[in-house]
């Protein structure tokens, strides 16, 4: 896994990422949605496994699910698990922050 530094620190990440508003990142050619939900950051693949729409255009519900804007398919932010049986699960990416920066791990 390669750790890619996104922000200088977690405080900057919290200033730039609006709560429950997915933010598109393109890291090493991978489209990733970065989400601040509750007090935690999550990173999942950006394309819905149903029909490929960008999940960064979607919404986050109170259950911690990212919702596809096209057909309303839902995925758990923490596990990437599809909440609807018609879809494959999303790939998830590890997020970490330490004294050297705020990172997303990409394989």
C-alpha positions, 0 to 999 in steps of 0.5 A, a space after each residue: 500500500 502506498 500512503 498518499 498525503 492529501 493534507 498537511 494535517 487533520 485540522 486542514 482536512 476538517 476545514 476543507 472537507 464538509 461534513 457529509 459532503 463527499 469529495 472526489 479525489 483522484 489518486 494514482 488514477 483511482 477515483 475515490 470519494 472522501 467523506 467526513 461523517 460524524 467524527 471520522 473520515 472514510 474513503 471509498 471507490 467513487 463509482 457506484 457498482 450498479 451503473 458507474 455513477 460518481 458517488 461524490 455527487 451523492 449524499 450521506 444519510 444518518 446511518 453512515 451510508 453513501 447514496 448513489 445520485 442515479 438510482 439511490 443504491 446505498 453503501 456502508 461507508 465503513 465497510 463498503 458493503 452494498 445495502 442493496 442486494 443488486 450491487 457489488 460492495 465498494 472498495 474501501 481505502 484506509 485513511 490516517 492522520 499523524 504528525 506528518 500529514 493526512 493520508 489515504 492508502 492506495 494499493 
